[in-house]
Amino acid sequence: MTKEEIENGTADMEIDQREPLNGERSELNAVPDDFNANYLKVYYGKLFPHADIFKWMSYGNDGKHPGCDESYFGRREFSFTLDNDIYLRFQSFNSASKLENSIKEKCPFKIDIGPVYSVDPAKRHAYAQSGNNVFTPVEKELVFDIDMTDYDDVRYCCSGADVCLKCWTLMTIAIKVIDPALRDDFGFNHILWVYSGRRGVHCWVCDAKARRLTNEQRSSIAEYFRVYKGNENSQKKVSLTSSALHPFLLRSYKVLEEFFEGNLLSNQSLFSTEERYEKILEMIPDESITSELRGKWQDNKKSSISKENINVDRWKHVKKILKSGKQKPQGLGKCVEEIVFSFSYPRLDMEVSKHMNHLLKAPFCIHPKTGRVCVPIDPNHCEEFDPTAVPTLSKLLEEINMGGLGTDDDAEWDRTSLGKSIRFFRSSFLQPLLKSCKEEIENSYNAKLQHSKTSLTW
Amino acid sequence: MEIIGSQRKPVHIDVVPTLPLYRSAPPLEVRLEDFELYAMDRLRVLKGIADGLSRGKKSEEMKNLADHLWKANMRHLDASEVVNKDIISHFVLRLVYSRTEDLRKWFLSMETNLFRYRLLFQRPEAQRALMAEFDLPYRVASNAELESVKEGLKQVAQSFGQPLAADVIFYKVPFEEVPELVAGRRVFIHKGYAYVAMNQVVSLVATQFRSHLSKALILTNRKWTSTIREQEKDRLTPIVEALCSSYLGPDYSQPREFAEISIKDIDQIAKSSFPLCMRHLFEKLREDHHLKHGGRMQLGLFLKGVGLKLEDALAFWKAEFSQRVGSERFDKEYAYSIRHNYGREGKRTSLSVSSRENREGSILGQRDHPGAKIVLEFSRNNNVTCKVSTLGQREQLGVKMLATINGIENEGVKAKLTLDLIMRLERGIDGNWAIVWSEVKEVGPKVVQPQKPTIQKFHKSSTSGPSGPVWRPCQSQPLPNPAHRQRGSSEIVALGVSESRALPPVERQGDASSRVDGVTPMSMLGV
């Protein structure tokens, strides 16, 4: 691709969010706030952590240990989305430098990571002729994709592709529900949460055990997490049929309740207008209760309660009347839980998790619409994460420009606001992961040696 | 497993009280005849299960269905042979269904289901014995372990509305081994281990069974492609290759004396007793005096099947075709294929009515297949305009149409209604098509004019119809549409009745407006 092509291709690129000019921008180093293939080239050249991605995707199979599988990284599918939506699938690389060179040369707008196949995906056609279906995915991280657009019926601050700090709470809740369950219930340790660049989060579970799950096992985990079963037409999105909650849901409910009552109620003004509270009343299957509440709230309108309290107060009414116990019909009590679940429980894109061969965008990509980097999120401090403060491509370039020339080229990223993210990626995810990969390789190698020894003596 | 040609030397393996796990092929000798017959019997069971599942039967119903199918098909006169039949038939089908990905998937799923249902009929001790036989590496969780997770176990038990019994045995199992229990949140999971209660062991064993079989199928396939297919080229290969597509419905190739029809009755019978697809072809023939090859073949064989003799058939076809092409050309160009149908020409094999193979090729290969035909029929004869699009698949047909009914008229009240009708046709185990599912949605505005008190009634009922849109004939009627089952045999069912079952959208309509007297949409829609 020539340089002209790159420039022409991005001339009409749409930008969703333009950041307001701040002080820094007016300086000489200012970079126009546009997503642009030329900037992307600089980003891939100076900032993108190629080596870290390679180390991660190698899972310890780096050729240093006699027990490691040297073909491993080369069987991984990468796919590049180039300018003009040209989509290159089944790219594979057998070394870190080949990966890096290809990314720098092709300058993909988006890099997706696919499964590790039984054979090099670039040579799949050669194997296809043997007819025996040898080209098949064998490993892939267990992934989750949570997208804000799936929450459009429970957020009033934004809709569609937009997010703000108010609705980002929903993503925080999702991390706080899914992450502990992956660790405590399923026993996974190497979990990476990543901001998807615009309006959601991705989760990569990288334990060896997780990478080798079959599609059926992946589905079962996704189903385990699924509570939300409604569609836009059904009144009840969440139906908790059983009399008591499964321990996982019980634990999650504590998180949900805290955020629902402490945050969503007033930040999303769930009860502030008739239209909004009617939506909640629809979920209560008892006419007498709903009309009682309705009557109360309609009168309430006249009396002047501060807007802040109206949501909290009305929720108190709902809870009080549903939990009062004098209600004859069984199951009304769990309506409270159902409402909380409907408005806050994570909504997973099930298909992404269910299949081994589903591709997912690589961390540290730049989202072409927002220009933001897909940075890792620390699940232990996810409530501090602010999607609107994530570094953008243009901001990073400004920071590079400000740094000037002459300094050590390798650590350029460290002086930018990306440094924090890369350091976090290494220290809390990559290093522990590689440590356990090495141990695993060592162990299986020793076991193999032991085995061959015994079979020799015999 | 050895297959011998003629002599049989039965080698009895010890009759095991529990279910066989089909871990390895038994050292049995099998007669070639049994090789095929046993497999067909088992196939009937598996296809019955597939049929039941596709009809959305509940697990309790499925359990009983599987039991019934098993008892009906897998009997053997010699009690000691029953287990052998079970094992032999499994291994034959394993070979048959190992050959492609699709076949393997189907077989794996059906065999696992069958195994699960059979397992459910076993006593707990037998289930436990099976678990031991699988040599599952799971151990019973110790009391100390249980104590540490007691709260979770109690909550899980409560979530089914049961108290946690004090003496329940729990197995500690990697969660990957019990995907369905995980998916349903039916177990407590902690640090990668699921605590599986004794009464959930079925799921554990079935999963194990499935994974064993899955691997075995791959191995079998390799063996088949590398050696067996070539070695057995003249003996087993043809059987194996034909089995998975064999037609297991009733045999119509043998003429029956009680089912004989003559030309003079044919119109009457067509009206009262032909299945819709055949009736359509028949009426088409009467109307156009012509049918394309596939249609001739289908209707011709059908007529033969229901007992029309060759002479009558020739006369019948000639009477129609000669009106279009002249009798001379008929004798030259068409008579041959009719005689061919009756085995009087060519290879001189008597063709039978629509074996699975024939149907797949001929019906689906044609532009207008039965589903669409039925629909078009409505549009032609009645004031219904249809847009037909078909989503044809191998064994299923989906028909989606937009119908505008504008002919309902009574005492000056006119109504027009646009409906979106979706139905799914499926071929049952007997090889016949039936409508198994349909849905009616009102898409367009209802136009009712002028206003009259009776409208209220009509209006109300017609909206109440589509509000419960899903209609499943199979729940009330577990077998395929009887109209399709009886092919002019003695048990002739009045079509009116059976069709109303098979055509839910029509029934809905009937429901809706039968209260407006004088209008019977059933007749309106040509039923």
Interface residues (C-beta under 8 A of the other chain):
Chain A: N132 N133 D184 D185 F186 G187 F188 K209 L213 T214 E216 Q217 S219 S220 I221 E223 Y224 S242 S243 A244 L245 H246 P247 F248 L249 L250
Chain B: E101 E151 G152 Q155 V156 Q158 S159 F160 G161 F175 E176 P179 E180 V182 A183 G184 R185 F188 I189 H190 K191 G192 Y193 R222 T225
